[in-house]
Amino acid sequence: FDNGRELFADVVMPFFGLLPAADFMMGSGVDFERGLLVSTNLRTTDQNIWAAGDVCQIWSPEENQYRFYYGWKNVKKMGEIAARNMTGDDIHWETATDQKLFIDKHKQLVSPYWEHD
């Protein structure tokens, strides 16, 4: 953290790619479909486990279903939210990018995944 505070954990597991590799969580009691199911604050059904990134499906109250949110902007935001919530905050997920591909006025394919800060 910026203030020098450290957070200790038993394990930190980063996942990369668009196909979640979370089979090792099966049988752990954490709900799993195509990915780990998490609430809007990125907490799994085990109150001591949060998930972020391509490995989780986040509950969408608007759609009444769990959704994957891909792209580096979304994944970055998920990590920030999960980390803050692990330290006691109660921040809820809102998508960081428009998930759509489209053709712009110059007839170029545009995607939020290709934009960089």
N, C-alpha and C positions, 0 to 999 in steps of 0.2 A: 504494500500500500504506500501511497505518497507520504504518509506520516511515519513510516518506518515500522508500523505494526506488522507482525508476521502471523500467518494462519497455518496451523499444522493439521495434516490429514493423514489417515492411514494409507491412502492411495489416491493418486490422480491419474485418470485414464483418458488420454486424448484419443479421439477417433477422427479419421480423415476419409474423405470420399463420399459418394452418394449412396452407397449400399451399406446400411448400418451393420456393423459386426459386433453384435451384442448378444450372441447366442449364449455366451458364458453366464449371462444374467438369468437365463431360463432356469426355473427351479428355485430362484432366490426369493420368490414371493413378490417381486416387482412385476406389475402388469406390463405385458409385452404383446404387440401385434406385429407390425412390420418394423417397429422400433420401440424404444422404451416410452411408455405412455406417461406424460407429465401434465400437471395442472398449468394454469397460466402463469404461475410463479416459478415454473420449471422444477417443481418437486414431484418425485415419483410417488407411487402408492406406499413406499417405505418412507416414513417421515424424516429419515436421516440420509436420504439419497436424493440429490438433484442431478439433472442431466441437461446438457446443452449441445447443440450442434446437429449434424446430420443423423445422429444416432437416436434422436428423440422425435416423438410425435406430440405436438402441443395441442391441448384442448382448445377448440374454437367455439365459444358460446354462440357466436353469430351463425355458424354452420351446423352446430350441434354434432360435431364430430372431431376426431383428432386429425391433425394435419402435419405434414412435413414442411419445413421452411428452409429452402436451400439458398446458397449464395453466401459469399464471405461477409457481406454486411450483416445479414441476419445472424449468421453463426457468431460473429464478433459480439453482437448485441446480446445474444443468448448467454455467452460466457460471462459477460459483465453482469447481467441480471442474476444468473445463478450464483456467482461469487458474492454479490452484495446480499442476496437472500440468505446465503449460508452464514453470513455475519450478523443476521438479525433484521435486515430490511424486509419489506414486503412489496417488492416491485413486480408488476405483472407485465406479461409479454404483449407487445403490439408489434406487428411486422415492421421491419426496418425498410423494406423496399417493396415497390410494386412488383409482383411476381411475373408480369407479362413481358413477352417479346413483342415488338411492334416495328413497323416500317416508318421511318421519319420522312419529312418533306423532301429529303435528298435521296429517297429510295434506298436508304441504308438500314440494315437490320440493327435494332437497338435493344439492349438488355441491361437491366440494372446490375447484373453480375459483372459486367465489363467496366463499370465505373469505379474509379479509385479516389480515395480522399487525398 
